[in-house]
Amino acid sequence: MRDFIAGLPKAELHVHHVGSASPRIVAELAARHEGKTPVPADPALLAKYFEFRDFAHFVEIYLSVVDLIREPEDVRILTYEVARELARQQVRYAELTVTPYSHVKRGMPAPVFCEAIEDARVRAESELGIVLRWCFDIPGEAGLPAAEETLRIALDERPDGLVSFGLGGPEIGVPRPQFKPYFDKARAAGLRSVPHAGETTGPETIWDAIRELGAERIGHGVSAVRDESLLAYLAEHRIPLEVCPTSNVRTRAVPVISEHPLRTLVDAGVLVSINSDDPPMFGTTLNDEYAVAAELLDLDEGGLRSLAKAAVEASFLPLERKRPLLAEIDAYGGVTGA
Ligand SMILES: O=c1[nH]cnc2c1ncn2[C@@H]1O[C@H](CO)[C@@H](O)[C@H]1O
């Protein structure tokens, strides 16, 4: 199963830029800021550092890593390394969530940040054969000023890879309706709406994301299982959930992996994609997440192919670019040559 997954062509739709910084990259950056950062440079200590009491603690640790990213070169190196790790797992296409506000707030001009991610995106496509696209997300804990600035950067800079507009960070104390004007403008400008919802709060946040923010996909959305009418709505309107199983356990959104609601979502006919979210921080990889899903859903190779195809279908790739990737997945026999 592991070998089959390793070779299976995939798409990833819910993976965070800084959250994907490998321990080596984080250690390198931490060493550059020796003494001025709580982030340990030692990989063993870093693994300990990436253990979270709860979601709020996770955000605090996440932002301490964001603090390490100061120069455009840091952004180029980080982004290219994330692309390399995705390509190593046979990811052909990924929508990477980046948070421009967090970097601009730390003194990196928006054009400089956008040029750095675009350089890495173009280089990754030509050298690694992986297609990256950007989701610009609002860090919810920074509220409306962050919404304002994220929208301004999205519309003023409009990097070629930008396809979607999101909302991350904590949900508790960050009601979704307040962001409606920003999502309205982003959608009017052709950006797709993909807010996080139902990760650390209940179904009502998912309803808000749909009704107020025009969500076309939901980041996480796992609490939908508590509302039968929402499950039916998601299934009927084919609003895919970007499910990140291990993330939910590591941020304590779900107590233990065996209790993850993935099976209930699938049984209700809800479209799901499998994603890694912040793989090094959660001690996982996208391939590991496919193995977790295979366990939870009792999947065979055909089931794994369907999972990979569901992510391609839910992606914002144009149809003519979905087709070859879907065909590649169908043709894939893995090491078993099935
Ligand atoms: O699983 C997640 N849920 C919500 N936000 C997340 C997650 N992983 C990374 N971020 C990131 O945390 C920052 C908070 O300011 C945002 O940049 C958001 O993208």
The ligand as a MOL file (V3000), in Angstrom:
LIG
                    3D

  0  0  0     0  0            999 V3000
M  V30 BEGIN CTAB
M  V30 COUNTS 19 21 0 0 0
M  V30 BEGIN ATOM
M  V30 1 O -4.7490 24.2010 10.2540 0
M  V30 2 C -4.7390 25.4290 10.1920 0
M  V30 3 N -5.8510 26.1350 10.4910 0
M  V30 4 C -5.8730 27.4940 10.4440 0
M  V30 5 N -4.8070 28.2450 10.1180 0
M  V30 6 C -3.6670 27.5950 9.8080 0
M  V30 7 C -3.5740 26.1970 9.8180 0
M  V30 8 N -2.3180 25.8490 9.4630 0
M  V30 9 C -1.6610 26.9870 9.2310 0
M  V30 10 N -2.4550 28.0440 9.4360 0
M  V30 11 C -1.9880 29.4170 9.2950 0
M  V30 12 O -1.9020 29.9670 10.5910 0
M  V30 13 C -1.7670 31.3670 10.4140 0
M  V30 14 C -2.5170 32.0130 11.5000 0
M  V30 15 O -2.1690 33.3710 11.4580 0
M  V30 16 C -2.3470 31.7030 9.0440 0
M  V30 17 O -1.2860 32.0980 8.1970 0
M  V30 18 C -2.8810 30.3690 8.5600 0
M  V30 19 O -2.7260 30.2460 7.1620 0
M  V30 END ATOM
M  V30 BEGIN BOND
M  V30 1 2 1 2
M  V30 2 1 2 3
M  V30 3 1 2 7
M  V30 4 1 3 4
M  V30 5 2 4 5
M  V30 6 1 5 6
M  V30 7 2 6 7
M  V30 8 1 6 10
M  V30 9 1 7 8
M  V30 10 2 8 9
M  V30 11 1 9 10
M  V30 12 1 10 11
M  V30 13 1 11 12
M  V30 14 1 11 18
M  V30 15 1 12 13
M  V30 16 1 13 14
M  V30 17 1 13 16
M  V30 18 1 14 15
M  V30 19 1 16 17
M  V30 20 1 16 18
M  V30 21 1 18 19
M  V30 END BOND
M  V30 END CTAB
M  END
